Amino acid sequence: MRSVVACVGFLAMACAGGTAAAADVPPYQPYQARPALYAPYYSWTGLYLGINGGGGWGTSQWDGIDKFDISGGLIGGTVGYNWQVNQLVVGAEGDIDWSGIKGTTTFLCPGSCETRNQWLATVRGRLGFAWDRFLPYLTAGLAAGDINTTRPGLPAGTGTNAGWTIGAGLEVGVVSNVSVKAEYLYVDLGTFACGLNCGLAPNGNVSLDANIFRGGLNVRF
């Protein structure tokens, strides 16, 4: 009888201990995955202002005299706006530069004839495809600038011409709102009618076209 009572007591203690241990176990919680860390993609949308500078080379044609090389540097400012939809970036950009592009010839022009471009402006559309911080793009639009001619013994000729431009470039984001770019433009300012000041006939014309390579820095707002 004593053995039976002892066994019953032992079982009661064991059950009580098991219940207490079970009470210490936290309730079951279903597994919940932690949200993954997300780095937002680089955004190209916004208004931007910038500076640009570089150089160019090309040709100038004087009617009846010569076609000769021109070259020089440029520096100026830029303003533009980008819209980004997924990876497609569409934008509009304008710039105006001081220009030192010029050249001379002595063919049929004793004492040297000179063509000089002192300012150059463009208004262009841009179409790019973004890979995060890298934005290769195509660009095209209007170009405008002055064409100045100097011929010994005659008054200087000066005209402002509108033409066209086309090119391509690569822009790279440095920080969230600052980017740098490298760009090529072909610029054709057309023909300036300057008469005897730049030709051998009363209706003499001079033309100017140039290849422009420049770098730039843009800040978005």
C-alpha positions in Angstrom: 0.0 0.0 0.0 2.8 2.4 0.9 4.4 1.7 -2.5 1.2 2.6 -4.3 0.9 5.9 -2.4 4.5 6.7 -3.1 4.1 6.1 -6.8 1.0 8.2 -7.0 2.8 11.0 -5.2 5.7 10.8 -7.5 3.5 10.9 -10.6 1.6 14.0 -9.2 4.9 15.8 -8.7 6.1 14.9 -12.2 2.9 16.1 -13.7 3.0 19.4 -11.8 6.6 20.0 -12.9 5.8 19.3 -16.5 2.9 21.7 -16.4 5.1 24.4 -14.9 7.8 23.8 -17.6 5.2 24.0 -20.3 3.9 27.3 -18.9 7.5 28.7 -19.4 7.5 27.9 -23.1 6.5 31.1 -25.2 3.4 30.6 -27.4 4.0 29.5 -31.0 4.6 32.4 -33.4 4.4 31.8 -37.1 7.6 32.8 -39.0 7.6 36.2 -40.5 10.3 37.1 -43.0 12.1 40.4 -42.3 11.7 43.0 -45.0 14.7 43.1 -47.3 16.9 46.2 -47.3 16.0 48.2 -50.5 18.3 50.7 -52.2 16.2 53.1 -54.4 17.3 53.4 -58.0 19.1 56.6 -59.1 16.5 59.2 -60.3 17.3 61.5 -63.3 14.0 63.4 -63.1 14.3 67.1 -62.3 15.5 70.6 -63.3 19.2 71.0 -63.5 21.8 73.8 -64.0 25.4 73.2 -65.1 28.6 74.3 -66.6 30.4 72.9 -69.7 33.7 73.3 -71.4 35.7 71.7 -74.2 36.9 72.3 -77.7 36.0 72.1 -81.3 37.4 71.8 -84.8 35.8 72.1 -88.2 35.9 74.0 -91.5 34.9 77.4 -92.9 34.2 77.9 -96.6 34.6 81.3 -98.4 33.1 81.4 -101.8 35.8 81.5 -104.5 38.6 81.8 -102.0 39.2 78.6 -99.9 37.9 76.0 -97.5 40.1 75.9 -94.4 40.3 74.5 -90.9 39.1 76.2 -87.8 39.5 75.2 -84.1 39.3 76.5 -80.6 37.9 76.2 -77.1 34.5 76.7 -75.5 33.1 77.3 -72.1 29.6 78.2 -70.9 26.4 77.3 -68.9 23.6 74.7 -69.3 20.0 74.5 -68.2 17.7 71.5 -68.7 15.0 69.2 -67.4 14.7 65.4 -67.4 11.6 63.1 -67.1 12.3 59.5 -66.2 9.8 56.7 -66.8 11.3 53.3 -65.7 14.6 53.3 -67.6 13.6 55.8 -70.3 14.8 59.4 -69.8 13.4 62.2 -72.0 14.7 65.7 -71.6 15.2 69.2 -73.0 18.4 71.1 -72.7 19.8 74.5 -73.7 23.2 76.0 -73.4 25.2 79.1 -74.4 29.0 79.1 -74.7 31.8 81.6 -75.2 33.7 80.3 -78.2 37.2 80.8 -79.5 36.8 78.7 -82.6 38.6 80.4 -85.5 40.9 79.8 -88.5 42.7 81.6 -91.3 43.7 81.2 -94.9 46.0 83.0 -97.3 44.8 81.3 -100.5 43.7 84.0 -102.9 43.7 86.3 -99.8 47.1 88.1 -99.3 47.5 89.1 -95.7 45.2 86.3 -94.4 41.4 86.0 -94.3 39.9 84.9 -91.0 36.6 83.2 -89.8 35.8 83.5 -86.1 32.9 82.2 -83.9 32.6 84.0 -80.6 29.5 82.5 -79.2 27.5 79.3 -79.7 24.1 78.3 -78.3 22.0 75.1 -78.7 18.5 74.1 -77.8 18.1 70.3 -78.0 16.0 67.3 -77.1 17.6 64.4 -75.3 16.6 60.7 -75.3 18.5 58.3 -73.0 18.3 54.9 -71.4 19.3 54.7 -67.8 21.3 52.0 -66.1 21.0 53.3 -62.6 23.7 56.0 -62.4 24.7 55.7 -66.1 22.8 57.5 -68.7 23.9 57.2 -72.4 21.8 59.5 -74.6 21.2 60.9 -78.1 20.6 64.5 -78.7 19.5 66.8 -81.6 18.1 70.3 -82.1 18.8 73.9 -83.1 22.1 75.7 -83.0 22.8 79.4 -83.3 26.0 81.4 -83.3 27.9 84.3 -84.8 30.1 84.1 -87.9 32.7 86.9 -88.1 34.9 87.4 -91.1 38.0 89.6 -91.5 39.6 90.4 -94.8 42.5 92.8 -95.3 41.4 96.2 -96.6 37.7 95.6 -96.1 35.3 96.1 -93.2 34.7 93.1 -90.9 31.6 91.1 -91.7 29.4 89.8 -88.8 26.3 87.7 -89.0 24.2 85.6 -86.6 23.1 82.3 -88.1 20.8 79.6 -87.0 21.5 76.0 -88.0 21.3 72.5 -86.5 23.1 70.1 -84.3 23.2 66.4 -83.5 25.2 64.2 -81.2 25.5 61.8 -78.3 26.9 61.6 -74.8 27.2 59.8 -71.5 26.1 61.2 -68.1 27.1 59.6 -64.8 25.6 60.3 -61.4 28.1 61.1 -58.8 25.8 61.7 -55.8 22.0 62.0 -55.6 21.7 65.3 -57.5 25.1 65.8 -59.1 26.2 64.3 -62.4 29.1 64.7 -64.8 28.9 64.2 -68.6 31.0 63.8 -71.8 29.4 64.9 -75.0 30.0 65.1 -78.8 28.0 67.5 -81.0 28.2 68.1 -84.7 27.2 71.8 -85.4 26.3 73.3 -88.7 25.6 77.1 -88.6 24.8 77.3 -92.3 25.8 80.1 -94.6 26.3 83.8 -93.9 25.9 86.1 -97.0 28.6 88.7 -96.5 29.2 89.8 -100.1 32.7 91.0 -101.1 33.8 90.9 -97.4 34.2 87.1 -97.7 34.2 86.2 -101.4 35.2 87.1 -104.9 31.7 88.0 -106.0 29.1 90.5 -104.7 27.0 87.6 -103.3 29.9 85.9 -101.5 29.0 83.5 -98.7 30.9 82.0 -95.8 29.9 78.8 -94.0 31.0 77.2 -90.7 30.6 73.7 -89.3 32.3 72.2 -86.3 32.8 69.0 -84.2 32.4 69.8 -80.5 33.8 67.6 -77.7 33.0 68.9 -74.2 32.6 67.8 -70.6 30.1 69.2 -68.1 28.8 69.1 -64.5 25.1 69.3 -63.7 23.3 69.9 -60.4 19.6 68.9 -60.2 17.0 70.7 -58.0 
